Amino acid sequence: MREESPTPPISVGSPPAPQVPDTEGGRPGGRQRPRGELTRHLAAFAIAVRQASNSRQVYLQVGAVVVVVSLTVFGQIRLNVWQRDFYDALAQRQLDALLTQLLIFCAIIAVLLGPVYKEVDA
């Protein structure tokens, strides 16, 4: 008859130290090495969407999100350029350039806030 080994005692103290992720140079706090998981996750997502019954709707919604985010990024970049031009006109005390920049500001804000207003109204 074989003797069973006793079970190890349960530790009541603090939990074991967490594992340090694999980092560059082997030191904690360094940048983590990419593991290629994004590609794997995107492939799994694409396969799941392809097999779904409403895959066309999912593709359209993802496309719409990409378009909206791209337009928002463009608007934010244009707003930063406008800010530089606006303060240049202020520093040079050019009233006509300042008024032009105010009109451009109104157009930028209308584009950036238009979707938000439309969403609240709906």
Helices and strands as residue ranges (DSSP letters): G 24-26, H 37-51, H 55-91, H 95-121
